[in-house]
């Protein structure tokens, strides 16, 4: 069910939500993994990512929009706690908080309005979120439910491409590109079907 003063993701606003919150996927996991004895495949990478139960990072996100001459930049903090809690806290230019707990998404915007969404009510949003949750949790099956995967490079420097398999999702996002080293995700790029894109640079915060 959707609650709040207005629906969080009515269909005309779904693409805008993807553009604004794509960066939650970009949570850096902050250490290098040892060399894997197994062949270097998406399954191998997911197994390594699954070993991390929590992580924190700072981010710088730049959104490149066709209607603007300069990218829109934001900065903030990210956190992940296995198996299903994600938080993106934007600090500038305007404070905003996005929390995903289980199948419930909660947004506190700059105007101090709180809105919630059950992912069961939006298949497109659910597919988008699984790109986040599946990657951070190392859940290969969850990713393959919605995306085809292609992994290039080596454990020292890799690129993972997620391409939507569902036509409705493909109308929003053409592909998601992640780059990292070991079990540390350092860059996330969301390429939208309309040509806009967002790029997030991630700096892991070491655990105390």
Secondary structure, 3 states (H helix, E strand, C coil): CCECCCCCCCHHHHHHHHHHHHHHHCCCCCCCCCCCCCCCCHHHHHHHHCCCCEEEEEEEEEEECCCCCCCEEEEEEEEEECCCEEEEEEEECCCEEEEEECCEEEEECCCCCEEEEEHHHCHHHHHHHHHHHHHHHCCHHHHHHHEEEEEEEECCEEEEEEEECCHHHHCCEEEEEEEEECCEEEEEEEEECCCCEEEEEEEEECCC
